[in-house]
Amino acid sequence: MKKKIIHGRNKEFFLFLLPSLTGVLIFVLIPFLDSIRRSFCSMGSGKFVGIKNYKVITDNDAFTLAVKNTTAFTLCCIPLLITISFFVAYAMNKLRHIRVIKSMLLFPLAVPTAVLVLVWKMLFNDAGYINNILVNSGHESVRFLHSDPVFWVLVASYVWKNAGYTILLWLTGLAGISSSVEEAARVDGANEWQLLTRIILPDLKPTLYTITIVSFLNSFKVFREAYLVAGAYPDDHIYLLQHVFNNWFVNMDLDKMAAAAAMVFIVIFIAIVLLQRAWDKEKR
């Protein structure tokens, strides 16, 4: 009797999930599978060309530059975001009126991208606020948006916009740590560093895994900022994969887009699987 009831409930759950699953199938899975098919076909004739499209994009200088910049951006931003947000959350966790502060942490997510870009230009443009300070203090003007510093401006923008949400995730993880365990460690003579490295951080591994995945995916969403600041062809230091996709879409190079999308999907999928395996080993 019990098994029949559970089986009936599973059917009811499936009926509620059916509309969303249908939407995902029609608008996500089927188009994605079609793009995989197109990656092996010619754009004009639709004939099967094998891995020709993949060879074309790997030999493309713009795609190579975009992969290099996107990889550097991701490897730079994620450790910075995780480290800065953790220590801020660790310090905030000891405050009394933390509930009021928590509501303010999501403010960067509510700021429209256009407003953020306007602030960028006011601060870092050739005649912007920071350049005026440098010139008035006797230093040379720096072309922040058209030279090496533009990469770090983009990094700072990413960290600022995602720090609040990440801090909230860290605070949630810290709130789940038993205070009795910390008190017992202090009674046993553990100092603040030992408490952090041997008690707190090991208990925060599930939170770290979630933050890493979310930060990794968000690192591919900085195209709007770079595009609104410098257009479809920005400085070489912030020419990202999204710029390549945008320019190929404008030129209707759908075969290249399909092949590049398949390659990016494989890389992201492998990265997530490796993180999952590393997490599973830690749990054992």
HUNOR-V492629 format. One record per run of one state. SS is the DSSP state (h for helix, s for strand, l for the rest). FROM is the first residue (numbers start at 1). LEN is the number of residues. If there is no record, write none. Layout:
ss=[SS & SS]
from=[FROM & FROM]
len=[LEN & LEN]
This chain:
ss=[l & h & l & s & l & s & l & h & l & h & l & h & l & h & l & h & l & h & l & h & l & h & l & h & l & h & l & h & l & h & l & h & l & h & l & h & l]
from=[1 & 2 & 39 & 41 & 42 & 48 & 49 & 52 & 59 & 61 & 93 & 98 & 106 & 107 & 111 & 113 & 125 & 129 & 137 & 144 & 147 & 149 & 176 & 179 & 188 & 192 & 204 & 205 & 219 & 223 & 231 & 236 & 239 & 241 & 251 & 254 & 284]
len=[1 & 37 & 2 & 1 & 6 & 1 & 3 & 7 & 2 & 32 & 5 & 8 & 1 & 4 & 2 & 12 & 4 & 8 & 7 & 3 & 2 & 27 & 3 & 9 & 4 & 12 & 1 & 14 & 4 & 8 & 5 & 3 & 2 & 10 & 3 & 30 & 1]
